[in-house]
Amino acid sequence: MNRAASATPDVGRHTVRAYTPADSAAVVDLVVAAGMFAREEAGFLADGVLDADDDGGTCVVADAEDGRGLASVLFYRPEESSDRGFDLTMIAVRPDLQGGGRGAALMRHAEDDLRQRGQRLLVVRTSGTPQYDRTRAFYRGLGYAEHSRVPDYWTDGDDLVVFSKRLDGETHDGR
Ligand SMILES: CC(C)(COP(=O)(O)OP(=O)(O)OC[C@H]1O[C@@H](n2cnc3c(N)ncnc32)[C@H](O)[C@@H]1OP(=O)(O)O)[C@@H](O)C(=O)NCCC(=O)NCCS
């Protein structure tokens, strides 16, 4: 795991720490509870994809204050063919804890980490369905702008929506 993710900063009142392989079952429970995957689809997350790597892929988690597993998880990794572009691959907050600022705290943590690492752009891919209305509002509220849609990408009637944010203070030159 890279330097920034191994720290344990107190982001707001939510302490973020580096993911370890011992968290894999709790991450699966969390993303299933958050409605991102069916349980039978989520097993790949326990196969090492979230582990430390040398490419800069970073997974962080926050423990729930009530001791019941994880409150949140965030995973971001480099876009291989991009100049210092990163992809926000996964973010989830335990359903009964949503709306309490945990998601925003994780996003700020990732952005600060990437800025410190000299990265340029963070890209988010999500869904255009009504189920994800609040998720899209979440990204907009954090300064992410919608830049493209691919109709029927995830499945028929479920568009890919791409948001991004410059991390280097630059703009997209009017686009
Ligand atoms: C999207 C998600 C990560 C946001 O984290 P969060 O901790 O709930 O969000 P925060 O409390 O930091 O931010 C609140 C804002 O997020 C948005 N939001 C998104 N989902 C929300 C939810 N379930 N409850 C409350 N607010 C939500 C709202 O715009 C809200 O702003 P408001 O308070 O002005 O209405 C989280 O709700 C979640 O895990 N959702 C299900 C999984 C998901 O959609 N993941 C992203 C896939 S691309």
The ligand as a Gaussian input file, in Angstrom:
#p B3LYP/6-31G(d) Opt

LIG

0 1
 C      -23.054000       7.592000      -2.553000
 C      -22.488000       7.413000      -1.137000
 C      -21.071000       6.854000      -1.210000
 C      -22.437000       8.805000      -0.461000
 O      -21.913000       8.680000       0.832000
 P      -22.738000       9.322000       2.073000
 O      -21.918000       9.156000       3.286000
 O      -24.111000       8.754000       2.086000
 O      -22.827000      10.840000       1.608000
 P      -22.493000      12.141000       2.473000
 O      -23.237000      12.103000       3.755000
 O      -21.024000      12.360000       2.560000
 O      -23.058000      13.259000       1.515000
 C      -24.435000      13.514000       1.517000
 C      -24.869000      13.893000       0.149000
 O      -24.739000      12.762000      -0.709000
 C      -25.951000      12.539000      -1.437000
 N      -26.429000      11.200000      -1.062000
 C      -26.199000      10.119000      -1.841000
 N      -26.719000       9.032000      -1.302000
 C      -27.298000       9.409000      -0.141000
 C      -28.004000       8.714000       0.862000
 N      -28.279000       7.408000       0.761000
 N      -28.429000       9.387000       1.937000
 C      -28.186000      10.709000       2.053000
 N      -27.514000      11.429000       1.127000
 C      -27.073000      10.780000       0.041000
 C      -26.866000      13.691000      -1.165000
 O      -26.642000      14.629000      -2.224000
 C      -26.338000      14.279000       0.114000
 O      -26.428000      15.650000       0.093000
 P      -27.558000      16.390000       0.989000
 O      -27.233000      16.018000       2.400000
 O      -27.388000      17.832000       0.690000
 O      -28.857000      15.789000       0.527000
 C      -23.366000       6.479000      -0.264000
 O      -24.650000       7.044000      -0.112000
 C      -23.512000       5.070000      -0.809000
 O      -22.739000       4.189000      -0.440000
 N      -24.508000       4.827000      -1.688000
 C      -24.769000       3.494000      -2.227000
 C      -23.627000       2.979000      -3.088000
 C      -23.281000       3.918000      -4.231000
 O      -24.119000       4.534000      -4.873000
 N      -21.955000       4.009000      -4.488000
 C      -21.420000       4.789000      -5.588000
 C      -21.461000       3.983000      -6.848000
 S      -20.839000       4.922000      -8.237000

